[in-house]
Every structure is written in C-alpha cells, then in structure tokens.
C-alpha cells in the first residue's frame, strides 16, 4: 500500500509531456507592483511672535533631526516642535 501511494504521488508531479504541470497554466496569475514614490517631509510651525520657517526633507530621519535644532527653527515654538517630534519620531 505504501508503494502504491508513492507511485501515485510521483505520477501526479510528472507530466505526460515536456513542461507539463498537474495544474492548468490559466490558474497561475502574474501580479505587478507600482514603483515606490519618494515622500517629502515638511513642517512650518509658529505663533504670533515667530515662525520656524518652511522646512522640507526627503526622509523622516532628517525631519526629526531638524525639529530638535533650535538655530534652524529660529529658536521658535520649542514646545510644538517637541510635541511633533514625540508623536512622529520617538520610538
């Protein structure tokens, strides 16, 4: 009985002709994926007294680093920058 099972399974995976599979080729599907699109990360924060100015970056890491830079952000709205950093940058 064991040999009969082995023979049956072997025949299942061996086609009658060249390049034949035990399933129809119409059952196989090809899928495609769109290429990745670059993202821009930007911010501009401020209040009535000052503004950070508009800053744009091509990575989240660069934007996070910039949020902590007081000189780059005109020493402005540190609390807002820290809140933004903590909500998007800290792990």
TIVO-2410 file (N, C-alpha, C; in nm, 3 decimals):
# residues 91
REC num residu      c1      c2      c3 atome chaine
REC   1      X   0.082  -0.119   0.000     N      A
REC   1      X   0.000   0.000   0.000    CA      A
REC   1      X   0.086   0.126   0.000     C      A
REC   2      X   0.196   0.123   0.077     N      A
REC   2      X   0.286   0.237   0.085    CA      A
REC   2      X   0.350   0.264  -0.052     C      A
REC   3      X   0.387   0.162  -0.123     N      A
REC   3      X   0.450   0.178  -0.254    CA      A
REC   3      X   0.348   0.234  -0.354     C      A
REC   4      X   0.225   0.190  -0.346     N      A
REC   4      X   0.122   0.240  -0.435    CA      A
REC   4      X   0.100   0.391  -0.414     C      A
REC   5      X   0.103   0.435  -0.290     N      A
REC   5      X   0.088   0.577  -0.259    CA      A
REC   5      X   0.205   0.656  -0.316     C      A
REC   6      X   0.326   0.605  -0.302     N      A
REC   6      X   0.445   0.673  -0.354    CA      A
REC   6      X   0.440   0.683  -0.506     C      A
REC   7      X   0.399   0.575  -0.572     N      A
REC   7      X   0.390   0.576  -0.718    CA      A
REC   7      X   0.283   0.675  -0.764     C      A
REC   8      X   0.169   0.677  -0.695     N      A
REC   8      X   0.061   0.767  -0.732    CA      A
REC   8      X   0.105   0.913  -0.717     C      A
REC   9      X   0.172   0.946  -0.607     N      A
REC   9      X   0.221   1.082  -0.587    CA      A
REC   9      X   0.328   1.119  -0.689     C      A
REC  10      X   0.412   1.026  -0.725     N      A
REC  10      X   0.515   1.052  -0.825    CA      A
REC  10      X   0.453   1.083  -0.960     C      A
REC  11      X   0.351   1.008  -0.997     N      A
REC  11      X   0.285   1.030  -1.125    CA      A
REC  11      X   0.210   1.163  -1.127     C      A
REC  12      X   0.163   1.206  -1.012     N      A
REC  12      X   0.092   1.332  -1.004    CA      A
REC  12      X   0.182   1.449  -1.044     C      A
REC  13      X   0.307   1.442  -1.006     N      A
REC  13      X   0.400   1.551  -1.034    CA      A
REC  13      X   0.480   1.533  -1.163     C      A
REC  14      X   0.460   1.427  -1.234     N      A
REC  14      X   0.529   1.404  -1.362    CA      A
REC  14      X   0.425   1.419  -1.472     C      A
REC  15      X   0.445   1.513  -1.561     N      A
REC  15      X   0.351   1.537  -1.670    CA      A
REC  15      X   0.370   1.435  -1.781     C      A
REC  16      X   0.272   1.424  -1.868     N      A
REC  16      X   0.279   1.333  -1.982    CA      A
REC  16      X   0.368   1.387  -2.092     C      A
REC  17      X   0.390   1.514  -2.095     N      A
REC  17      X   0.474   1.575  -2.197    CA      A
REC  17      X   0.570   1.672  -2.134     C      A
REC  18      X   0.650   1.734  -2.216     N      A
REC  18      X   0.750   1.827  -2.168    CA      A
REC  18      X   0.683   1.953  -2.112     C      A
REC  19      X   0.733   2.004  -1.999     N      A
REC  19      X   0.686   2.127  -1.934    CA      A
REC  19      X   0.541   2.122  -1.891     C      A
REC  20      X   0.488   2.007  -1.861     N      A
REC  20      X   0.351   1.998  -1.812    CA      A
REC  20      X   0.350   1.992  -1.660     C      A
REC  21      X   0.252   2.060  -1.604     N      A
REC  21      X   0.235   2.061  -1.460    CA      A
REC  21      X   0.099   2.001  -1.428     C      A
REC  22      X   0.077   1.955  -1.308     N      A
REC  22      X  -0.053   1.894  -1.273    CA      A
REC  22      X  -0.166   1.996  -1.261     C      A
REC  23      X  -0.138   2.125  -1.277     N      A
REC  23      X  -0.243   2.226  -1.275    CA      A
REC  23      X  -0.237   2.304  -1.406     C      A
REC  24      X  -0.346   2.362  -1.444     N      A
REC  24      X  -0.354   2.439  -1.567    CA      A
REC  24      X  -0.277   2.569  -1.554     C      A
REC  25      X  -0.212   2.611  -1.660     N      A
REC  25      X  -0.140   2.739  -1.657    CA      A
REC  25      X  -0.234   2.856  -1.639     C      A
REC  26      X  -0.359   2.841  -1.680     N      A
REC  26      X  -0.453   2.951  -1.664    CA      A
REC  26      X  -0.480   2.981  -1.517     C      A
REC  27      X  -0.443   2.890  -1.428     N      A
REC  27      X  -0.463   2.912  -1.285    CA      A
REC  27      X  -0.352   2.999  -1.226     C      A
REC  28      X  -0.244   3.015  -1.298     N      A
REC  28      X  -0.132   3.096  -1.249    CA      A
REC  28      X  -0.157   3.242  -1.286     C      A
REC  29      X  -0.129   3.331  -1.192     N      A
REC  29      X  -0.151   3.473  -1.215    CA      A
REC  29      X  -0.022   3.550  -1.191     C      A
REC  30      X  -0.003   3.653  -1.268     N      A
REC  30      X   0.111   3.741  -1.250    CA      A
REC  30      X   0.061   3.872  -1.192     C      A
REC  31      X   0.129   3.919  -1.089     N      A
REC  31      X   0.091   4.045  -1.027    CA      A
REC  31      X   0.204   4.144  -1.043     C      A
REC  32      X   0.167   4.270  -1.049     N      A
REC  32      X   0.269   4.373  -1.059    CA      A
REC  32      X   0.253   4.472  -0.944     C      A
REC  33      X   0.362   4.536  -0.912     N      A
REC  33      X   0.364   4.634  -0.804    CA      A
REC  33      X   0.416   4.764  -0.861     C      A
REC  34      X   0.349   4.874  -0.830     N      A
REC  34      X   0.395   5.004  -0.876    CA      A
REC  34      X   0.525   5.040  -0.804     C      A
REC  35      X   0.614   5.111  -0.872     N      A
REC  35      X   0.739   5.152  -0.807    CA      A
REC  35      X   0.711   5.245  -0.689     C      A
REC  36      X   0.801   5.244  -0.594     N      A
REC  36      X   0.788   5.331  -0.477    CA      A
REC  36      X   0.797   5.478  -0.518     C      A
REC  37      X   0.722   5.560  -0.450     N      A
REC  37      X   0.723   5.704  -0.476    CA      A
REC  37      X   0.790   5.772  -0.357     C      A
REC  38      X   0.883   5.861  -0.387     N      A
REC  38      X   0.953   5.933  -0.280    CA      A
REC  38      X   0.856   6.024  -0.205     C      A
REC  39      X   0.876   6.033  -0.076     N      A
REC  39      X   0.792   6.119   0.007    CA      A
REC  39      X   0.870   6.239   0.053     C      A
REC  40      X   0.802   6.351   0.062     N      A
REC  40      X   0.862   6.471   0.122    CA      A
REC  40      X   0.806   6.487   0.262     C      A
REC  41      X   0.891   6.526   0.354     N      A
REC  41      X   0.851   6.553   0.492    CA      A
REC  41      X   0.877   6.701   0.515     C      A
REC  42      X   0.773   6.774   0.554     N      A
REC  42      X   0.791   6.917   0.574    CA      A
REC  42      X   0.711   6.965   0.694     C      A
REC  43      X   0.751   7.078   0.745     N      A
REC  43      X   0.678   7.143   0.853    CA      A
REC  43      X   0.705   7.292   0.852     C      A
REC  44      X   0.613   7.365   0.906     N      A
REC  44      X   0.629   7.507   0.937    CA      A
REC  44      X   0.540   7.532   1.058     C      A
REC  45      X   0.602   7.572   1.166     N      A
REC  45      X   0.530   7.596   1.291    CA      A
REC  45      X   0.552   7.740   1.334     C      A
REC  46      X   0.460   7.792   1.410     N      A
REC  46      X   0.478   7.928   1.458    CA      A
REC  46      X   0.365   7.970   1.550     C      A
REC  47      X   0.378   8.093   1.595     N      A
REC  47      X   0.274   8.158   1.674    CA      A
REC  47      X   0.275   8.305   1.635     C      A
REC  48      X   0.209   8.390   1.712     N      A
REC  48      X   0.201   8.532   1.678    CA      A
REC  48      X   0.337   8.600   1.683     C      A
REC  49      X   0.431   8.546   1.759     N      A
REC  49      X   0.561   8.611   1.778    CA      A
REC  49      X   0.668   8.565   1.680     C      A
REC  50      X   0.661   8.439   1.633     N      A
REC  50      X   0.769   8.389   1.548    CA      A
REC  50      X   0.724   8.269   1.465     C      A
REC  51      X   0.810   8.228   1.372     N      A
REC  51      X   0.784   8.110   1.290    CA      A
REC  51      X   0.915   8.033   1.269     C      A
REC  52      X   0.903   7.903   1.251     N      A
REC  52      X   1.020   7.821   1.223    CA      A
REC  52      X   1.066   7.838   1.080     C      A
REC  53      X   0.977   7.886   0.995     N      A
REC  53      X   1.003   7.888   0.852    CA      A
REC  53      X   0.964   7.752   0.793     C      A
REC  54      X   0.949   7.749   0.663     N      A
REC  54      X   0.913   7.624   0.595    CA      A
REC  54      X   1.040   7.539   0.578     C      A
REC  55      X   1.032   7.414   0.622     N      A
REC  55      X   1.144   7.321   0.608    CA      A
REC  55      X   1.093   7.193   0.541     C      A
REC  56      X   1.166   7.144   0.440     N      A
REC  56      X   1.130   7.021   0.370    CA      A
REC  56      X   1.249   6.926   0.368     C      A
REC  57      X   1.219   6.797   0.378     N      A
REC  57      X   1.324   6.694   0.385    CA      A
REC  57      X   1.280   6.573   0.303     C      A
REC  58      X   1.376   6.494   0.260     N      A
REC  58      X   1.343   6.374   0.183    CA      A
REC  58      X   1.341   6.248   0.268     C      A
REC  59      X   1.358   6.261   0.399     N      A
REC  59      X   1.348   6.146   0.487    CA      A
REC  59      X   1.290   6.188   0.622     C      A
REC  60      X   1.225   6.096   0.687     N      A
REC  60      X   1.169   6.124   0.819    CA      A
REC  60      X   1.280   6.150   0.920     C      A
REC  61      X   1.390   6.078   0.907     N      A
REC  61      X   1.501   6.096   0.999    CA      A
REC  61      X   1.556   6.239   0.994     C      A
REC  62      X   1.569   6.294   0.874     N      A
REC  62      X   1.620   6.430   0.860    CA      A
REC  62      X   1.522   6.531   0.919     C      A
REC  63      X   1.392   6.508   0.897     N      A
REC  63      X   1.292   6.599   0.953    CA      A
REC  63      X   1.293   6.594   1.105     C      A
REC  64      X   1.306   6.476   1.160     N      A
REC  64      X   1.310   6.460   1.306    CA      A
REC  64      X   1.431   6.531   1.366     C      A
REC  65      X   1.545   6.516   1.301     N      A
REC  65      X   1.666   6.581   1.349    CA      A
REC  65      X   1.649   6.733   1.345     C      A
REC  66      X   1.587   6.784   1.239     N      A
REC  66      X   1.567   6.928   1.225    CA      A
REC  66      X   1.472   6.983   1.330     C      A
REC  67      X   1.373   6.907   1.370     N      A
REC  67      X   1.280   6.954   1.473    CA      A
REC  67      X   1.351   6.989   1.603     C      A
REC  68      X   1.462   6.923   1.630     N      A
REC  68      X   1.536   6.946   1.754    CA      A
REC  68      X   1.640   7.057   1.743     C      A
REC  69      X   1.658   7.112   1.625     N      A
REC  69      X   1.761   7.213   1.600    CA      A
REC  69      X   1.702   7.353   1.625     C      A
REC  70      X   1.736   7.411   1.739     N      A
REC  70      X   1.683   7.542   1.777    CA      A
REC  70      X   1.725   7.652   1.680     C      A
REC  71      X   1.851   7.651   1.638     N      A
REC  71      X   1.901   7.755   1.548    CA      A
REC  71      X   1.829   7.750   1.413     C      A
REC  72      X   1.813   7.631   1.357     N      A
REC  72      X   1.743   7.615   1.230    CA      A
REC  72      X   1.600   7.666   1.238     C      A
REC  73      X   1.537   7.649   1.353     N      A
REC  73      X   1.397   7.685   1.371    CA      A
REC  73      X   1.378   7.823   1.436     C      A
REC  74      X   1.480   7.908   1.429     N      A
REC  74      X   1.472   8.046   1.479    CA      A
REC  74      X   1.436   8.053   1.628     C      A
REC  75      X   1.478   7.952   1.704     N      A
REC  75      X   1.450   7.949   1.848    CA      A
REC  75      X   1.299   7.963   1.876     C      A
REC  76      X   1.217   7.913   1.786     N      A
REC  76      X   1.072   7.937   1.791    CA      A
REC  76      X   0.995   7.810   1.827     C      A
REC  77      X   0.886   7.826   1.894     N      A
REC  77      X   0.786   7.724   1.932    CA      A
REC  77      X   0.847   7.587   1.967     C      A
REC  78      X   0.939   7.590   2.061     N      A
REC  78      X   1.007   7.467   2.100    CA      A
REC  78      X   0.908   7.361   2.148     C      A
REC  79      X   0.807   7.400   2.225     N      A
REC  79      X   0.709   7.302   2.275    CA      A
REC  79      X   0.634   7.232   2.161     C      A
REC  80      X   0.595   7.309   2.059     N      A
REC  80      X   0.525   7.250   1.945    CA      A
REC  80      X   0.616   7.154   1.868     C      A
REC  81      X   0.743   7.193   1.854     N      A
REC  81      X   0.838   7.107   1.783    CA      A
REC  81      X   0.863   6.977   1.860     C      A
REC  82      X   0.875   6.988   1.993     N      A
REC  82      X   0.896   6.870   2.076    CA      A
REC  82      X   0.774   6.778   2.068     C      A
REC  83      X   0.653   6.835   2.072     N      A
REC  83      X   0.530   6.755   2.060    CA      A
REC  83      X   0.526   6.680   1.926     C      A
REC  84      X   0.562   6.750   1.818     N      A
REC  84      X   0.564   6.688   1.686    CA      A
REC  84      X   0.670   6.578   1.681     C      A
REC  85      X   0.786   6.604   1.738     N      A
REC  85      X   0.892   6.504   1.743    CA      A
REC  85      X   0.846   6.379   1.819     C      A
REC  86      X   0.787   6.400   1.934     N      A
REC  86      X   0.744   6.286   2.016    CA      A
REC  86      X   0.631   6.205   1.950     C      A
REC  87      X   0.546   6.271   1.873     N      A
REC  87      X   0.436   6.199   1.810    CA      A
REC  87      X   0.477   6.127   1.682     C      A
REC  88      X   0.587   6.168   1.617     N      A
REC  88      X   0.625   6.106   1.490    CA      A
REC  88      X   0.766   6.045   1.487     C      A
REC  89      X   0.849   6.081   1.582     N      A
REC  89      X   0.991   6.042   1.571    CA      A
REC  89      X   1.039   5.948   1.680     C      A
REC  90      X   0.986   5.961   1.799     N      A
REC  90      X   1.039   5.878   1.908    CA      A
REC  90      X   0.978   5.738   1.901     C      A
REC  91      X   1.060   5.641   1.928     N      A
REC  91      X   1.012   5.501   1.920    CA      A
REC  91      X   0.969   5.449   2.055     C      A
***
